[in-house]
Amino acid sequence: MLLGTVLVLLLLGSAGTASAHAALESTDPADGSVLKSAPHTLTLTFSESVALLDDSFRVYDPDNRRVKTSSAHHAKGAGDTASVTLPAKLGTGTFTVAWRVVSADSHPVSGAFTFSIGNPSATTTPISTAPNENPLTGSLYDVTRYFAYIAAALLIGTATFLALCRPPNPAILNKPILTGWWTLLASTLALLILRAPYEAGTGLASAFDPAALPRTLTTRPGQALAARLLLLAATAAFLLRLRGRERFGRAALGTGTALAVALALTWASAEHASAGIQVPVAMTSAVLHLLAMSVWLGGLTALLTVLYRSPDLRAAPVARFSRLAFISVTVLVVTGVYQSWRGLGSWNALTGTSYGRILIVKLGAVLLLLAAAAWSRQWTARLAGTEVQLPVPELVRAGAGAGAGAGAGAGAGAGADAGPDTAATAAAAATTTTTTATTQALTGDDDGDDPNPPPGTGGKRQLPDPGAGDGSPDGYRRGLRRSVLLEVAVGVIVLVITTLLTNTLPGRAAAEAQRTATSAGIPAASVTMVPFRVGNAGGKVQITIDPGRVGENSVEAVVYGPDGGFATVPELRLSFTLPSQKIGPLDAGIKDEGGYWGTNSLNIPIAGTWTMKVTIRTSDIDQVSVERRVRIVR
């Protein structure tokens, strides 16, 4: 239920513009330039390698007719460029160029610019300078990625729990493993089909174009998804071969580890780690981070299943997982710190970029998850404490009866067949089953009477009632179930936030994009902070206009309270006026999007310094209007 709710919220809230991770450094001809003669080629240069699409360039003449160009290619073989050849006769006037490529970390990036030949002219080309996305395609692709991450965690984590923690009834974990495998298979196939329309920003119908899938298989993300399918086939064969086994040798453990690492590489090779600085280190860190997350969260799901399906679960498997979880958390912390440094680049990016703010939310969720894990460790320690007895050999030497000796012998025999860890578990089980006989042998009391009876007991020994609350083993198991369930719930939220981060422009890349855009004369988004005060209350509104230039823009307005935290208001209005041209006011038409106010359809027709009027209503009768000037460029 929790997972379904989170995914529905993400589906409804993720229909906006996707984050692009390659920064456009320059265009040739330059944006807005006026040339004396027609150029022979158009060339774009980016901050990292990009992949080209069949429709990477669309060039329109002043009459809104598409200009025929060559197919897109890399200029002089350089992977960070995109270029097309223009026809010899273009005519004069202002031409519009719309472009779209795929950055090295698999995310599409797009935009538009203009240049003129001879004299600039009016143009009616309806090309938005904002990225062109199909909301349904983008949302389905993102949600499918969330399912793929969750499925990988369930598959790898449950298999690891089964192999290393050795629960008493391994068969009950077959269903989680199969669920993880089938879900990962289905999500991978869906991603492979959706990849072509996701890259092109088109509708779902284009996924069934006969040329779509072959082209996807020539790209790095497509090849990574195809490799994942092959690895899933190998994993299925491996799991079928080991089905029914309760012990796993070194060869089986080594093969399973290799398959898990290879599956993790299919993510690392096509996402953030594959682009930017320190790529080999980043990919290694990404693989370890994904594996540690899978072992911890998937293992928690397996532990929760065992706790509910095996009411008499002993402490040994839980204690083994507790040690395994500690190692996983250590790896997560180390790799998480490195990835945060690599993604942010500066402390300012922690609060000044979407990536940094999402990272703060993830940090809070991880802290909550660690608190739940500490609670689980307390229940594990209490459960283990109920099973701690004197070692069986000492009980035998102390004069334990035949029942205790037989129980100890059974435990030793099981240990001889099953290895040291199983021996410890069997010995603990034998010790617990012979507790009564051992106590009788040590106290010389064989008739069930307590040598020191509490008053009112009739002289009979009062043994703990297994169901008598949290002081009994069953009570501790119930407490452990609750704490592990909380861990799983918070873990799903952490996993969804992590997936959201992989689709968000890292702070370091955002800063680089802004620097390169400024140096290339490409306007960055306009961000204006507007303080306000209504009566004794006050706050500020952060308004982002992207890309802050003539044409269609997206607007995002976030309201902050006096303490700097997010705040909600019943109404927020935004309008624009250009006094020098007597234009306006133009109503932006922003709507409450849940957490912020925004729109993707603000059309600003002329460059200049516009007066932006912000009206904030804080109650039925209290409101205030504040004006600020914003610069809109051509």
C-alpha positions as CSV (number, residue, x, y, z in Angstrom):
1,M,0.0,0.0,0.0
2,L,2.8,2.4,0.9
3,L,4.7,1.6,-2.3
4,G,1.6,2.1,-4.4
5,T,0.9,5.5,-2.8
6,V,4.4,6.7,-3.3
7,L,4.5,5.6,-6.9
8,V,1.1,7.3,-7.6
9,L,2.3,10.5,-6.1
10,L,5.5,10.4,-8.2
11,L,3.5,9.6,-11.3
12,L,1.2,12.7,-10.8
13,G,4.1,14.9,-9.8
14,S,6.8,14.0,-12.3
15,A,5.2,15.2,-15.5
16,G,7.3,18.2,-15.6
17,T,10.5,18.8,-17.6
18,A,13.2,16.2,-17.3
19,S,16.5,17.2,-16.0
20,A,19.2,17.4,-18.7
21,H,22.8,16.7,-17.7
22,A,24.9,18.0,-20.6
23,A,25.5,21.7,-20.7
24,L,25.5,23.5,-24.0
25,E,28.8,25.4,-24.2
26,S,28.5,27.1,-27.6
27,T,26.7,27.3,-30.9
28,D,28.1,28.0,-34.3
29,P,26.6,30.3,-35.6
30,A,26.2,32.0,-32.2
31,D,22.7,32.5,-30.8
32,G,21.2,35.7,-32.1
33,S,24.1,36.4,-34.5
34,V,23.6,38.2,-37.8
35,L,25.7,36.8,-40.7
36,K,26.5,38.3,-44.0
37,S,26.4,35.0,-45.8
38,A,24.8,31.6,-45.2
39,P,26.8,29.2,-43.0
40,H,27.7,25.8,-44.4
41,T,27.1,23.9,-41.1
42,L,25.5,24.2,-37.7
43,T,27.6,22.9,-34.8
44,L,26.8,22.6,-31.1
45,T,29.5,22.0,-28.5
46,F,28.6,20.4,-25.1
47,S,30.3,19.9,-21.7
48,E,30.3,16.1,-22.2
49,S,29.8,13.5,-24.8
50,V,26.3,13.3,-26.3
51,A,24.4,10.7,-28.4
52,L,22.6,11.9,-31.5
53,L,19.1,11.1,-32.6
54,D,17.5,10.8,-36.1
55,D,15.8,14.1,-35.5
56,S,18.5,15.9,-33.5
57,F,18.2,19.1,-35.6
58,R,15.2,20.9,-37.0
59,V,15.9,24.1,-38.9
60,Y,13.1,26.5,-39.9
61,D,13.2,29.4,-42.3
62,P,11.5,32.8,-41.6
63,D,8.3,31.4,-43.2
64,N,8.2,28.5,-40.8
65,R,9.2,26.0,-43.5
66,R,11.5,23.2,-42.4
67,V,15.0,23.4,-44.0
68,K,16.3,20.1,-45.4
69,T,19.7,19.2,-43.7
70,S,22.1,16.3,-43.6
71,S,21.8,13.7,-40.9
72,A,23.3,14.7,-37.6
73,H,26.9,13.8,-36.9
74,H,29.8,14.6,-34.6
75,A,31.9,17.4,-35.9
76,K,35.4,16.1,-36.7
77,G,34.6,12.9,-34.7
78,A,34.4,14.8,-31.4
79,G,31.8,13.1,-29.1
80,D,30.9,16.3,-27.4
81,T,29.7,18.0,-30.6
82,A,26.6,17.8,-32.8
83,S,26.6,19.1,-36.3
84,V,24.5,19.1,-39.6
85,T,25.3,20.4,-43.0
86,L,23.0,23.1,-44.5
87,P,21.9,23.6,-48.1
88,A,23.9,26.0,-50.2
89,K,21.0,28.5,-50.7
90,L,19.2,29.5,-47.5
91,G,17.9,32.9,-48.4
92,T,17.8,35.8,-45.9
93,G,16.1,36.5,-42.7
94,T,15.9,34.9,-39.2
95,F,16.2,31.1,-38.9
96,T,15.2,29.0,-35.9
97,V,17.1,25.9,-34.9
98,A,15.6,23.3,-32.5
99,W,17.9,20.6,-31.3
100,R,17.8,17.5,-29.0
101,V,20.5,15.1,-28.0
102,V,21.1,12.5,-25.2
103,S,23.8,13.2,-22.7
104,A,26.3,10.7,-21.5
105,D,24.3,9.8,-18.4
106,S,21.3,8.7,-20.6
107,H,19.1,11.8,-20.0
108,P,17.8,13.8,-23.1
109,V,18.6,17.5,-23.4
110,S,17.1,20.0,-25.8
111,G,16.7,23.6,-26.7
112,A,16.5,26.2,-29.5
113,F,18.3,29.2,-30.8
114,T,18.2,31.6,-33.7
115,F,20.5,33.2,-36.2
116,S,20.0,35.7,-39.1
117,I,21.4,36.0,-42.6
118,G,21.5,39.5,-44.0
119,N,19.0,41.4,-41.8
120,P,16.9,39.9,-39.0
121,S,13.2,39.4,-39.8
122,A,10.0,38.5,-38.0
123,T,9.5,34.8,-37.6
124,T,6.4,32.8,-36.8
125,T,8.1,29.5,-36.0
126,P,6.3,28.1,-32.9
127,I,9.4,26.5,-31.4
128,S,9.7,26.6,-27.6
129,T,13.1,27.2,-26.1
130,A,12.2,24.9,-23.2
131,P,12.9,21.1,-23.4
132,N,10.3,19.3,-25.5
133,E,8.9,16.4,-23.4
134,N,5.8,14.1,-23.6
135,P,4.5,14.1,-20.0
136,L,3.0,10.6,-20.2
137,T,6.1,9.0,-21.7
138,G,8.4,10.7,-19.2
139,S,6.2,9.7,-16.3
140,L,5.9,6.1,-17.3
141,Y,9.6,5.8,-17.9
142,D,10.4,7.2,-14.5
143,V,7.9,5.0,-12.7
144,T,9.3,2.0,-14.5
145,R,12.8,2.9,-13.3
146,Y,11.5,3.0,-9.7
147,F,10.1,-0.5,-10.1
148,A,13.4,-1.7,-11.6
149,Y,15.4,-0.4,-8.6
150,I,12.9,-2.0,-6.1
151,A,13.0,-5.3,-8.0
152,A,16.8,-5.4,-8.0
153,A,16.9,-4.8,-4.2
154,L,14.3,-7.5,-3.6
155,L,16.1,-10.1,-5.8
156,I,19.7,-9.4,-4.7
157,G,18.9,-8.8,-1.0
158,T,16.6,-11.8,-0.6
159,A,19.2,-14.1,-2.3
160,T,22.0,-12.7,-0.1
161,F,19.9,-13.2,3.0
162,L,19.1,-16.8,2.0
163,A,22.8,-17.7,1.3
164,L,24.5,-15.9,4.2
165,C,21.9,-15.8,7.0
166,R,20.6,-19.3,6.5
167,P,17.0,-19.1,7.8
168,P,15.4,-22.3,9.1
169,N,12.9,-22.7,6.3
170,P,14.5,-21.4,3.0
171,A,11.5,-22.4,0.9
172,I,9.4,-19.5,2.2
173,L,11.8,-17.0,0.4
174,N,11.2,-18.5,-3.0
175,K,8.2,-16.2,-3.6
176,P,10.1,-12.9,-2.9
177,I,13.0,-14.0,-5.1
178,L,10.6,-14.9,-8.0
179,T,8.7,-11.7,-7.5
180,G,12.0,-9.7,-7.7
181,W,13.1,-11.6,-10.8
182,W,9.9,-11.3,-12.7
183,T,9.4,-7.6,-11.8
184,L,12.9,-6.7,-12.9
185,L,12.4,-8.6,-16.1
186,A,9.2,-6.8,-16.9
187,S,10.5,-3.4,-16.0
188,T,13.6,-3.9,-18.1
189,L,11.6,-4.9,-21.1
190,A,9.3,-1.9,-20.6
191,L,12.3,0.5,-20.3
192,L,13.7,-1.0,-23.5
193,I,10.5,-0.3,-25.3
194,L,10.0,3.2,-23.8
195,R,13.6,4.3,-24.4
196,A,13.1,5.5,-28.0
197,P,10.1,7.8,-27.3
198,Y,11.7,8.9,-24.0
199,E,14.8,10.1,-25.9
200,A,12.8,11.7,-28.7
201,G,10.3,13.3,-26.3
202,T,7.4,11.8,-28.3
203,G,4.2,9.9,-27.5
204,L,3.9,6.2,-26.7
205,A,2.9,5.3,-30.3
206,S,6.4,5.9,-31.5
207,A,7.6,3.0,-29.4
208,F,6.1,0.6,-31.9
209,D,7.9,2.1,-34.9
210,P,9.8,-0.9,-36.4
211,A,13.0,1.2,-36.4
212,A,12.8,2.3,-32.8
213,L,14.0,-0.9,-31.0
214,P,17.0,-1.5,-33.4
215,R,18.1,2.1,-32.9
216,T,17.8,1.9,-29.2
217,L,20.0,-1.2,-29.1
218,T,22.8,0.8,-30.7
219,T,22.9,3.3,-27.8
220,R,24.7,2.8,-24.5
221,P,21.5,2.8,-22.4
222,G,19.9,0.3,-24.8
223,Q,22.9,-2.0,-24.7
224,A,22.9,-1.8,-20.9
225,L,19.3,-2.8,-20.8
226,A,19.9,-5.7,-23.2
227,A,22.8,-6.8,-21.1
228,R,20.5,-6.8,-18.0
229,L,18.1,-9.1,-19.9
230,L,20.9,-11.6,-20.6
231,L,22.1,-11.4,-17.0
232,L,18.5,-12.1,-15.8
233,A,18.4,-15.2,-18.0
234,A,21.7,-16.4,-16.5
235,T,20.4,-15.6,-13.0
236,A,17.3,-17.7,-13.6
237,A,19.4,-20.7,-14.7
238,F,21.6,-20.2,-11.6
239,L,18.7,-20.1,-9.2
240,L,17.0,-23.1,-10.8
241,R,20.2,-25.1,-10.3
242,L,20.5,-24.2,-6.7
243,R,16.7,-24.6,-5.9
244,G,16.1,-26.7,-2.8
245,R,19.7,-26.4,-1.4
246,E,20.2,-25.4,2.1
247,R,24.0,-25.1,1.9
248,F,26.0,-23.1,-0.6
249,G,29.6,-23.7,-1.5
250,R,32.2,-21.2,-2.5
251,A,31.6,-21.7,-6.2
252,A,27.9,-20.9,-5.8
253,L,28.6,-17.9,-3.6
254,G,31.2,-16.6,-6.1
255,T,28.8,-17.1,-9.1
256,G,26.0,-15.3,-7.3
257,T,28.3,-12.4,-6.3
258,A,29.5,-12.0,-9.9
259,L,25.9,-11.9,-11.2
260,A,24.9,-9.3,-8.7
261,V,27.9,-7.1,-9.5
262,A,27.2,-7.5,-13.3
263,L,23.5,-6.5,-12.7
264,A,24.6,-3.4,-10.7
265,L,27.0,-2.4,-13.6
266,T,24.0,-2.2,-16.0
267,W,22.9,0.8,-13.9
268,A,26.2,2.4,-13.2
269,S,27.3,2.3,-16.9
270,A,24.3,4.3,-18.1
271,E,23.7,6.9,-15.4
272,H,25.4,9.7,-13.4
273,A,28.5,7.6,-12.6
274,S,29.3,7.2,-16.3
275,A,29.8,10.9,-17.0
276,G,31.7,13.7,-15.3
277,I,34.8,13.5,-13.1
278,Q,36.6,10.4,-11.8
279,V,34.4,8.0,-13.9
280,P,36.2,4.7,-12.9
281,V,36.0,5.6,-9.2
282,A,32.5,6.8,-9.5
283,M,31.3,3.6,-11.3
284,T,32.9,1.5,-8.6
285,S,31.3,3.5,-5.9
286,A,27.9,3.4,-7.7
287,V,28.1,-0.4,-7.9
288,L,29.0,-0.8,-4.3
289,H,26.3,1.7,-3.3
290,L,23.6,-0.2,-5.2
291,L,24.7,-3.6,-3.9
292,A,24.8,-2.4,-0.3
293,M,21.4,-0.8,-0.6
294,S,20.0,-4.1,-2.1
295,V,21.5,-6.3,0.6
296,W,20.2,-4.0,3.3
297,L,16.7,-3.2,2.0
298,G,16.1,-6.5,0.2
299,G,17.5,-8.4,3.2
300,L,15.0,-6.5,5.5
301,T,12.2,-7.7,3.3
302,A,13.4,-11.2,3.5
303,L,13.8,-11.0,7.3
304,L,10.3,-9.6,7.6
305,T,8.9,-12.5,5.5
306,V,10.8,-15.0,7.7
307,L,9.6,-13.4,10.9
308,Y,5.9,-13.6,9.8
309,R,6.2,-17.1,8.3
310,S,8.4,-18.7,11.0
311,P,6.9,-17.7,14.4
312,D,9.5,-19.7,16.3
313,L,12.5,-18.1,14.4
314,R,15.6,-18.2,16.6
315,A,18.1,-15.4,17.0
316,A,21.0,-16.8,15.0
317,P,19.7,-15.9,11.5
318,V,18.7,-12.4,12.8
319,A,22.1,-11.9,14.4
320,R,23.8,-12.8,11.1
321,F,21.7,-10.3,9.2
322,S,22.4,-7.7,11.8
323,R,26.1,-8.0,11.2
324,L,25.5,-8.0,7.4
325,A,23.3,-4.9,7.7
326,F,26.1,-3.1,9.6
327,I,28.6,-3.8,6.9
328,S,26.0,-2.6,4.2
329,V,25.3,0.6,6.1
330,T,29.1,1.3,6.4
331,V,29.5,0.8,2.6
332,L,26.4,3.1,2.0
333,V,27.8,5.8,4.2
334,V,31.3,5.8,2.5
335,T,30.0,5.6,-1.0
336,G,27.2,8.0,-0.3
337,V,29.6,10.7,1.0
338,Y,31.7,10.3,-2.1
339,Q,28.8,10.5,-4.5
340,S,27.3,13.5,-2.7
341,W,30.7,15.4,-3.0
342,R,30.9,14.4,-6.6
343,G,27.4,15.4,-7.4
344,L,27.3,18.7,-5.4
345,G,30.7,20.2,-6.0
346,S,30.1,23.0,-3.3
347,W,28.3,23.6,-0.1
348,N,26.1,26.3,-1.8
349,A,24.7,23.6,-4.1
350,L,23.3,21.8,-1.1
351,T,20.6,24.4,-0.7
352,G,20.8,26.2,-4.0
353,T,20.0,23.4,-6.4
354,S,17.2,20.8,-6.7
355,Y,19.8,18.0,-6.4
356,G,21.0,19.4,-3.1
357,R,17.5,19.9,-1.7
358,I,16.5,16.3,-2.6
359,L,19.7,15.1,-1.1
360,I,18.8,16.8,2.2
361,V,15.4,15.1,2.1
362,K,17.2,11.7,1.5
363,L,19.6,12.4,4.4
364,G,16.7,12.9,6.7
365,A,15.0,9.7,5.5
366,V,18.3,7.8,6.0
367,L,18.6,9.1,9.5
368,L,15.1,7.9,10.2
369,L,16.0,4.5,8.7
370,L,19.1,4.2,10.9
371,A,17.0,5.0,14.0
372,A,14.6,2.2,13.0
373,A,17.6,-0.1,12.4
374,A,18.9,0.7,15.9
375,W,15.5,-0.2,17.3
376,S,15.7,-3.6,15.4
377,R,19.1,-4.3,16.9
378,Q,17.7,-3.8,20.4
379,W,15.0,-6.3,19.8
380,T,17.6,-8.7,18.2
381,A,19.8,-8.4,21.3
382,R,16.8,-9.1,23.6
383,L,15.8,-12.1,21.5
384,A,19.3,-13.5,21.6
385,G,19.4,-12.9,25.4
386,T,16.6,-15.4,25.9
387,E,18.6,-18.1,24.2
388,V,21.9,-17.6,26.0
389,Q,22.6,-20.6,28.2
390,L,25.7,-22.3,29.6
391,P,27.7,-24.2,26.9
392,V,26.4,-27.7,26.5
393,P,29.7,-29.5,27.4
394,E,29.8,-27.6,30.7
395,L,26.3,-28.7,31.4
396,V,27.2,-32.3,30.8
397,R,30.3,-32.0,33.0
398,A,28.1,-30.4,35.7
399,G,26.0,-33.5,35.9
400,A,23.2,-32.8,33.4
401,G,20.8,-35.7,33.0
402,A,20.5,-38.1,30.1
403,G,18.0,-35.7,28.4
404,A,20.5,-32.9,28.4
405,G,23.3,-35.1,27.2
406,A,21.2,-36.5,24.4
407,G,20.2,-33.0,23.4
408,A,23.9,-31.9,23.4
409,G,24.8,-34.9,21.3
410,A,22.2,-34.1,18.8
411,G,23.4,-30.5,18.5
412,A,27.0,-31.7,18.1
413,G,26.0,-34.2,15.4
414,A,24.1,-31.5,13.5
415,G,27.1,-29.3,13.7
416,A,29.5,-31.9,12.4
417,D,27.4,-32.2,9.3
418,A,26.5,-28.6,8.6
419,G,29.6,-26.5,9.4
420,P,30.5,-24.1,12.2
421,D,27.6,-21.6,11.9
422,T,25.1,-24.4,11.6
423,A,26.7,-26.1,14.5
424,A,26.3,-23.1,16.7
425,T,22.7,-22.8,15.8
426,A,22.1,-26.5,16.4
427,A,23.9,-26.4,19.7
428,A,21.8,-23.4,20.7
429,A,18.6,-25.2,19.8
430,A,19.8,-28.3,21.7
431,T,20.6,-26.2,24.7
432,T,17.2,-24.5,24.7
433,T,15.3,-27.8,24.3
434,T,17.1,-29.3,27.3
435,T,16.9,-26.3,29.6
436,T,14.5,-28.0,32.0
437,A,16.5,-31.2,32.3
438,T,19.7,-29.2,32.8
439,T,18.2,-27.1,35.5
440,Q,17.0,-30.2,37.3
441,A,20.4,-31.8,37.1
442,L,22.2,-28.8,38.5
443,T,19.7,-28.2,41.3
444,G,19.1,-31.9,42.1
445,D,15.4,-31.4,41.6
446,D,13.7,-33.9,39.3
447,D,10.1,-33.6,40.4
448,G,9.2,-30.3,38.9
449,D,9.2,-28.6,42.3
450,D,11.0,-25.3,42.7
451,P,13.5,-25.5,45.6
452,N,12.8,-21.8,46.3
453,P,9.2,-21.3,45.3
454,P,7.7,-17.8,45.2
455,P,4.9,-17.3,47.6
456,G,1.5,-18.6,46.4
457,T,2.9,-20.9,43.7
458,G,2.4,-24.2,45.5
459,G,6.0,-25.0,45.2
460,K,5.9,-25.5,41.4
461,R,8.4,-24.0,39.1
462,Q,7.1,-21.0,37.3
463,L,8.6,-21.0,33.7
464,P,8.1,-18.0,31.5
465,D,5.0,-18.0,29.3
466,P,6.2,-17.7,25.7
467,G,3.2,-15.5,24.9
468,A,3.2,-13.4,28.0
469,G,4.2,-10.1,26.4
470,D,7.4,-8.4,25.5
471,G,9.4,-10.1,28.2
472,S,9.1,-13.5,26.4
473,P,10.8,-14.7,23.2
474,D,7.5,-14.4,21.3
475,G,7.1,-10.8,22.6
476,Y,10.6,-10.0,21.4
477,R,9.8,-11.4,18.0
478,R,6.6,-9.3,17.7
479,G,8.7,-6.2,18.6
480,L,11.3,-7.2,16.0
481,R,8.5,-7.6,13.4
482,R,7.3,-4.1,14.0
483,S,10.7,-2.5,13.9
484,V,11.7,-4.4,10.7
485,L,8.3,-3.4,9.1
486,L,9.2,0.2,9.9
487,E,12.6,-0.2,8.3
488,V,11.1,-1.7,5.2
489,A,8.6,1.2,4.9
490,V,11.2,3.9,5.3
491,G,13.6,2.0,3.1
492,V,11.1,2.1,0.2
493,I,10.9,5.8,0.6
494,V,14.7,6.1,0.6
495,L,14.9,4.0,-2.5
496,V,12.3,6.2,-4.3
497,I,14.2,9.4,-3.3
498,T,17.4,7.8,-4.5
499,T,15.8,7.0,-7.9
500,L,14.6,10.6,-8.1
501,L,18.1,11.8,-7.5
502,T,19.4,9.9,-10.5
503,N,17.0,11.8,-12.7
504,T,18.0,15.2,-11.3
505,L,20.7,17.5,-12.6
506,P,23.6,17.3,-10.1
507,G,24.7,20.5,-8.4
508,R,28.2,20.3,-9.9
509,A,26.7,20.0,-13.4
510,A,24.2,22.8,-12.7
511,A,27.0,25.1,-11.7
512,E,29.0,24.1,-14.8
513,A,26.0,24.6,-17.0
514,Q,25.5,28.1,-15.7
515,R,29.1,29.0,-16.1
516,T,29.3,27.8,-19.7
517,A,26.0,29.3,-20.5
518,T,27.1,32.7,-19.2
519,S,30.5,32.5,-21.1
520,A,28.7,31.5,-24.3
521,G,26.1,34.2,-24.0
522,I,23.3,31.7,-23.4
523,P,21.0,33.0,-20.7
524,A,20.5,30.9,-17.6
525,A,17.2,30.7,-15.8
526,S,16.1,33.9,-14.0
527,V,15.8,33.5,-10.2
528,T,14.3,36.3,-8.1
529,M,13.8,36.3,-4.4
530,V,10.8,38.5,-3.3
531,P,10.4,39.3,0.4
532,F,6.9,40.1,1.7
533,R,5.2,41.1,4.9
534,V,1.5,40.9,5.8
535,G,0.7,42.3,9.2
536,N,2.9,40.6,11.7
537,A,3.7,37.7,9.4
538,G,6.2,37.6,6.6
539,G,8.3,35.5,4.3
540,K,9.7,35.4,0.8
541,V,8.9,33.9,-2.6
542,Q,11.6,32.4,-4.8
543,I,10.5,32.8,-8.4
544,T,12.4,30.9,-11.2
545,I,11.7,31.8,-14.8
546,D,13.3,29.2,-17.2
547,P,14.9,30.0,-19.6
548,G,14.3,33.7,-19.0
549,R,14.2,34.6,-22.6
550,V,11.7,35.6,-25.3
551,G,9.1,32.9,-26.0
552,E,7.7,30.2,-23.9
553,N,9.0,29.9,-20.3
554,S,8.3,27.8,-17.3
555,V,7.7,29.5,-13.9
556,E,8.2,27.9,-10.5
557,A,7.3,29.9,-7.3
558,V,8.2,28.5,-3.9
559,V,6.9,30.3,-0.7
560,Y,9.2,30.3,2.4
561,G,8.0,31.2,5.9
562,P,9.8,33.6,8.3
563,D,11.8,30.6,9.6
564,G,13.1,29.8,6.2
565,G,11.0,26.6,5.9
566,F,8.5,25.8,3.2
567,A,5.1,27.6,3.6
568,T,1.7,27.3,2.0
569,V,-0.6,30.2,1.0
570,P,-4.2,30.0,-0.2
571,E,-3.5,32.1,-3.3
572,L,-0.5,33.3,-5.3
573,R,-0.7,35.5,-8.5
574,L,2.0,36.6,-10.9
575,S,1.8,39.1,-13.7
576,F,4.3,40.9,-16.0
577,T,4.2,44.4,-17.5
578,L,6.6,46.1,-19.9
579,P,6.1,49.8,-19.3
580,S,8.4,51.0,-22.1
581,Q,6.3,49.2,-24.7
582,K,3.0,49.6,-22.9
583,I,2.5,45.8,-22.8
584,G,0.7,44.1,-20.0
585,P,-0.1,43.1,-17.5
586,L,0.3,39.5,-18.7
587,D,-1.1,37.0,-16.2
588,A,1.3,34.1,-15.7
589,G,-1.6,31.8,-14.7
590,I,0.4,29.9,-12.1
591,K,-1.4,27.1,-10.2
592,D,-0.8,25.3,-7.0
593,E,1.2,22.2,-7.9
594,G,1.5,20.9,-4.3
595,G,4.6,22.4,-2.6
596,Y,5.0,25.1,-5.2
597,W,3.1,27.3,-7.7
598,G,4.0,27.0,-11.3
599,T,3.2,26.9,-15.0
600,N,4.9,25.7,-18.2
601,S,3.2,28.1,-20.6
602,L,4.2,31.7,-19.8
603,N,4.8,33.4,-23.2
604,I,6.9,36.6,-23.1
605,P,6.9,38.2,-26.5
606,I,9.6,40.9,-26.3
607,A,13.0,41.3,-24.7
608,G,13.5,44.0,-22.0
609,T,13.2,44.8,-18.4
610,W,9.8,43.6,-17.2
611,T,8.0,44.6,-14.0
612,M,6.9,41.4,-12.2
613,K,4.1,41.8,-9.8
614,V,3.7,39.2,-7.1
615,T,0.4,39.0,-5.1
616,I,0.4,36.8,-2.0
617,R,-2.8,36.1,-0.1
618,T,-2.2,34.6,3.4
619,S,-5.8,34.5,4.6
620,D,-9.4,35.4,3.5
621,I,-8.7,39.1,4.1
622,D,-4.9,39.5,4.2
623,Q,-2.9,39.9,1.0
624,V,0.0,42.0,-0.3
625,S,1.5,42.8,-3.7
626,V,5.2,43.3,-4.3
627,E,6.9,44.3,-7.6
628,R,10.3,43.4,-8.8
629,R,12.1,43.9,-12.1
630,V,13.3,41.0,-14.2
631,R,15.4,41.0,-17.3
632,I,14.2,39.0,-20.3
633,V,16.6,38.5,-23.1
634,R,16.1,37.6,-26.7
